[in-house]
């Protein structure tokens, strides 16, 4: 229970920082809407069926924007030391960041998904919505770990996309599969498995990423 | 409390600490002095577990919950108020009677009036006072203070003098400072880096 209380306190702090700073969520919203508008004009009527795939590209890149901001306060003010010194389990820092980033991503999608349905005249079914939720969890689980790794490096703006995008390919594969397949069960299972594997990996290795 | 044998630390090709041996017993008050770049901060960061030695052994016989570290950065979120920052650390350190303890420290360091102001609006001296509140919040048994008098005005420095003098027995304090005379009356040992 204490572990969850620590993660909740850290997530609450990130939400409060966003409420005060209003930097991450508005950027993510603007970015995803701009991307969907660009895709709408880029696709001809014949290519409209590619839109399902482009939705997933938009989600991954929007998440990348949020992940790039995940550790900005800690980096700019040297605050990671303060969190590392605290007697809580260090993976609670990862879980707190994951929850906050997930909240921003879901909030962006609350606007982006209806916009996608409107622009592409597409009906988003329950399978797609569940796939988006599973993908969000996987993206934030692996992305938070990679964001912490990137923040310690010098070329952090380059490092995060370079590390994250290859690992996001299975999410795009699973997500597109769940969106277009008549029976999305197999793809949803694949996304859930991805979430479990990468959440365990990130949870277990985060301590080594934030300590020297 | 702290024991180092042949403790070394390198940053790339630069050797910052070179085979340092030291023993700091429980209840000691050790002043660390030396010129800029001599390794004072590195020693404190190693003791806090914020950096790993590249050679030798270092034993620090306290849990993280018993360690109070004041570094060059105040380690407070600029967008949060003084109260919110201390609330966050109070939760993470599981400080008993958290609100009372926070209120007492803010009063003592003259920050009570500004408790609902964002830390980002604080002067450097006020930030240092807030950092001291954060460091002392969980009543640590080992205090690692890196230039604690930095940016403090006369009143702030006097408050810290009083706080250090009133720490009581059983506390181990390691202070890195360029002004050793300030803490000399409390010191039981001195470590000088060349």
Interface residues (C-beta under 8 A of the other chain):
Chain A: X2 X5 X6 X9 X10 X13 X16 X17 X20 X21 X73 X77 X78 X79 X81 X82 X83 X84 X85 X86 X87 X88 X211 X212
Chain B: X48 X49 X50 X51 X52 X63 X64 X65 X67 X69 X71 X72 X73 X75 X76 X77 X78 X79 X80 X84 X88 X89 X91 X92 X93 X94 X118 X134
